Amino acid sequence: MRPGWFWHASQDSQVKTPAKLLDLYRTSVGRNSVLLLNVPPNRDGRISDPDTAALASFGQTVRATYGTNLLDPSGGFLADGRGADFRVEPRR
């Protein structure tokens, strides 16, 4: 989220943008890895407003982009020659 491990008021303008966070998400989670954000608390023990705003916008973007399950068994079918009647069943 920030240039270093700890919170500094002077770094409020250097918080990663939602677009940069989405790029990090795609190049980590999208490659079957983890995304560690390291969000430091400020001196009051709270997450700073710039960090909160960037994370909220990033979360909205991720939900808007990846929020629809394309393999949802209630509406999807595989177009691989098995026909439109073939349904993907959920694992039990």
C-alpha positions in Angstrom: 0.0 0.0 0.0 2.8 2.4 0.9 6.5 2.7 0.1 7.6 1.2 3.4 6.4 -1.2 6.1 5.3 1.6 8.5 2.8 4.4 8.3 4.1 7.9 7.8 1.9 10.9 7.3 4.3 12.2 4.7 3.5 9.1 2.5 -0.2 9.8 2.3 0.3 10.9 -1.3 2.2 7.8 -2.2 -0.5 5.3 -1.4 -1.0 2.9 -4.3 -3.9 3.8 -6.6 -6.8 1.4 -7.1 -5.5 0.8 -10.7 -2.1 -0.2 -9.3 -3.7 -2.4 -6.7 -5.8 -4.1 -9.5 -2.6 -4.7 -11.5 -0.9 -6.3 -8.5 -4.0 -8.4 -8.0 -4.0 -9.7 -11.5 -0.2 -10.4 -11.5 -0.4 -12.2 -8.1 -3.9 -13.8 -7.5 -4.3 -14.1 -11.3 -1.2 -16.3 -11.4 -2.3 -18.5 -8.5 -0.4 -16.6 -5.8 -1.3 -14.5 -2.9 -1.6 -10.7 -2.6 -0.2 -9.3 0.7 -1.1 -5.7 1.0 0.6 -4.8 4.3 -1.7 -2.1 5.4 -0.2 -0.3 8.3 -2.2 1.4 11.0 -1.5 5.0 11.8 -0.5 6.4 15.2 -4.2 6.2 16.4 -4.3 2.5 15.5 -6.6 3.1 12.6 -6.2 2.7 8.9 -5.6 6.1 7.3 -8.3 7.7 5.1 -6.1 7.5 1.9 -5.5 3.8 2.4 -9.2 3.2 3.2 -10.3 5.0 0.1 -7.9 3.2 -2.2 -8.9 -0.2 -0.7 -12.6 0.5 -1.0 -12.3 1.5 -4.6 -10.0 -1.5 -5.3 -12.6 -3.8 -3.7 -15.4 -2.3 -5.8 -13.4 -2.8 -9.0 -12.6 -6.4 -8.1 -16.2 -7.2 -7.4 -17.4 -5.5 -10.6 -14.8 -7.3 -12.7 -14.8 -10.7 -11.1 -18.1 -10.8 -9.2 -19.9 -13.0 -11.7 -19.2 -16.7 -11.5 -18.8 -17.8 -15.1 -19.1 -21.4 -14.1 -22.3 -21.0 -12.2 -24.2 -24.3 -12.5 -27.5 -22.5 -12.5 -27.0 -20.9 -15.9 -23.9 -22.0 -17.7 -23.3 -24.8 -20.1 -20.1 -26.0 -21.8 -19.8 -25.4 -25.5 -17.4 -28.2 -26.2 -19.5 -30.5 -28.2 -21.5 -32.1 -25.3 -24.5 -30.0 -26.2 -26.5 -27.3 -24.5 -28.2 -29.9 -22.2 -25.0 -30.6 -20.5 -24.9 -28.9 -17.1 -22.0 -28.3 -14.7 -22.9 -29.8 -11.4 -21.6 -28.4 -8.1 -19.2 -30.5 -6.1 -20.7 -32.1 -3.1 
